[in-house]
Amino acid sequence: MYVKNLDREYKEVDKGVRRKVLAYSDNIMNVELKFEKGAVGVMHSHPHEQIGYIIEGSLKYMEEGSDDVVLSAGDTYIVAPNVMHGIECLTEVKLLDIFTPMRKDFI
């Protein structure tokens, strides 16, 4: 299986936040997101394990029980299931999130 990025479309999911669901199966999913400068990924949790990779830009990553940290292009974060987390975008940001299992709420 393969997915061509250009065949997928972004959907606006919040103010200044657009999401493009790429490839997925029942066990795993990858999603590309674009954030405008100043956009916020509000603190939330979900039962999925998540890895995020910052493709472009810089953001403040916040996670329950940890100090906030500034992450930039090339950096990665890992979120355990059911842990509160969020971001604040210091610049325009493009990132790739990978979830296991896949997020049915994104389909």
N, C-alpha and C positions, 0 to 999 in steps of 0.2 A: 504494500500500500504506500502511497505517497500523496502529498498535498502540495499544490502550488500556491504560494502565498498570494499571488495576484488573483487567484480564483476566489479568495475569501474577502468579505467586506467587514469593515469596522462598524460597530454599533455603539452609539452614545449610551453610556450606562449611568453617568452622573455628570455634574457640571465639570467640564474640562477633562473628562475621562472617556476614552473610547477603547473598546475591546474587540479583538478579532479571534474567534475560536479557530484554531488550526486543526491538527490531527488529534484523534482520540479513539480510545476503545473503552471497554468497561473498566479497565484497570488503570489507565493513564490518560492524561490530556495535556496538551500544550496550548497556551493562549498568549497572544501578543497584545500588549496594552500601550497606549499613548496617553500621556498626561500633559496638560498645559502647565506652564510655570505657575506655581502657587496652588495647583490642584491638590486635593487631599484624597487619599484612600483612607476612609474613616476606619477607626478601630473596629475590628470585627473578629469573629472566630468561625471556624467550620470544622467538620470532622475529617477533612482531607489533610494529608501531609502535602507540603508545598515547598518547592524550590523556586526562587526567583533569581533571574540573571539580568543585570542592567546592561542594556545594549548601548544606550545613549543617555547622557545627562547625569544629574546629581540629585539625590533625595535624602531626606532624613527618615531613617527606618526606626520604628517604635515597636517594642514588643513587651508585653506584660512580664514583669520580673527582671527586665534588663535595662541598662542605660540606653538612651537614644544614641544612634550612630549615623554619621554621614557616609553614604555609599555612592560610588560613581561608576561610570562605564567600566565593565569588566568585573565588577564585584558581584557577589552572590549572597543570598540569605536563605536560610532553611527555617520553616515554620512547622512545629509539631502539631498534630491534630488538637483542636479545641483550645489553642493558645490565642489570646487577643493580640492583634498586630495591626499596623497601619503605616502609612507613609505620608510625608509632606514633600512636594516637589519643589526643589530649589531652582531648577531650570526646567525646560521642556525635558520630558523623560520618555524613553521607549524601553520597555522591558518584556521579558519572556517569563511567564509563570508556568510551572509544570505541577500538576496535581495528581495524586493517587489516593483513592480511585478517582475516576473522572468526575467532574462536577455536572451532574444532571441539571442543576439549576441554571447552567449557562447555555443549555440547548433549547 
